[in-house]
Amino acid sequence: MAEVAGHTDRETLIRSMSELVAGMAKALVDSPEGVSVKVETDGDSTVLVLRVAASDLGKVIGKQGRTARSMRTILGAASMKAHHRFALDIQQVDQLEPPTSEK
């Protein structure tokens, strides 16, 4: 049962980090409704794919990548504490792309 509890804790950690990244991005952009985070987990590592509108991409990356680097630093600190590796991938949402819920 400890393994099941650990799995739940890991899911909670991943969800919390996903919400943190989304919250930081929404605070930076002009179109917060265009922010989404997709979670890709593989064993002891998780990639958080942050998607923002093309017009907001520069705001999330920041001058010389400083804002993106800061977000990655926060994820790195959480990785050390939780013994779970996080990576952040920032992508631009194509304005012509249909919503994924319409399949």
Secondary structure, 3 states (H helix, E strand, C coil): CHHHHHHHHHHHHHHHHHHHHHHHHHHHCCCHHHCEEEEEEECCEEEEEEEEEHHHHHHHHCHHHHHHHHHHHHHHHHHHHHCCEEEEEEEEECCCCCCCCCC
